[in-house]
Amino acid sequence: MASPSFQAPKGTRDILAPQSTRQRALIDLFADTVERASYGEVSTPIFEDIGVFLRLGESTDVVTKEMYDFEDKDGRHIALRPELTASVVRAYVQHRPALPWKVWYEGPQFRYEKPQAGRFRQFTQVGIEALGTSDPELDVEVIWLANQFYERLGLRQVSLLLNSLGDPTCRPAYLAALEAYFRDHVGDLSEQSVLTLDLNPLRVLDSKRPEDQAIIDGAPLMVDHLTPELAEHFGQVRAGLDQLGVSYHLSPRLVRGLDYYTLTTFEFAADALDSAQNAVGGGGRYDGLAESLGGPPTPGIGFALGVDRILLACDAEGVFDAPTIDPEVFVVDVSGAHVALELTADLRNHGIRTDRAWDNRSMKAQMKVSDRSNAAFAVIIGEDELAADSVTVRDLRGDTGQQLIPRSDLVAYLQNQLG
Ligand code: AMP
């Protein structure tokens, strides 16, 4: 019987070098950006008790339709994480770190979505969360950091959409007005939106269905129903962004896909990508989430950025190339004395990226592999070199030809040549 041939599961991908190297470089740049602002890395499990995610809200697609959940061998109901804010807030409630608690993360998320360009069932996010203060300047810091990260990647076509969703003091009155408005127009709404209306009228605003758009355009706006205190908070966030030169578009119908958001809410769109999948990140305040996970009332704000989509945006703008991992030096050993073994170890110990040929092949065959490796220099050891305790260094890119270098001078010579 023929062996079965397997493929990566639907909606998932294998990421090979150089794309994997590029993804890691992106994560390193993110870490550098947020660690400058004193965010420390937090690493939580990839799976949690499903209850952690159910707190995200029953009208959230991610929870109702897209969760990868299963029973483990002891009958616990487990879910692969669809996002990280809930896990981070669960960790906060469990460990009660000193406030403000500022953390960053990176890692895979899992959503049972319909796969398409830029939409996967396993995808990677980077993000930050900051718990413990409602200071609007923290909102500004958080948004500025995302903006700064896109800028450092070299992206120029990322727009920031900004809204305030109010809080439990003013949202009920707004929701009542919104629901009354949608009920008046229920005959013109899509079937799905009529169902959503029963769960959460706010989420109807999130509908992308064309038949809903005219009704949504006429709906009452949260920003017109904010209490004076919350309007002041939103005003300070906007003033802070202005002060730092971060441009934004007010987007009064932006509600985002998760139910827990309050006050400041934002999304980043990559204008170089197709508009269906151009969201490259988003976030906001979630001042009630810690309490709903059994903790003390604790304000919080954060964002998550989609790494896969950001890299697509980088491709579209022609920025942030994969860093090279080509060897700097390629060792060709035809001495028959296993010199390559020690030589490669020595060069690597001195920080020089080094590869070598295998299988004791001929000089010609090893040089061919060396040329293909894109190395800058070949280090060649034959019988003559062995006898003279030297090596031949051949410049594979420039025009300095080749030279016999004493073995003891090799590291210094190469370090000097490689700069
Ligand atoms: P969300 O948690 O839904 O706000 O997602 C934050 C960011 O993660 C989005 O702006 C996307 O860039 C990215 N993202 C969300 N879902 C997916 C997915 N299924 N595939 C790829 N990226 C995603």
Boltz pocket constraint, residues with backbone or C-beta under 6 A from the ligand:
constraints:
  - pocket:
      binder: B
      contacts: [[A, 82], [A, 83], [A, 111], [A, 113], [A, 118], [A, 119], [A, 120], [A, 121], [A, 122], [A, 123], [A, 124], [A, 125], [A, 257], [A, 268], [A, 279], [A, 280], [A, 281], [A, 282], [A, 283], [A, 304], [A, 305], [A, 306], [A, 307], [A, 308], [A, 309], [A, 310]]
      max_distance: 6.0
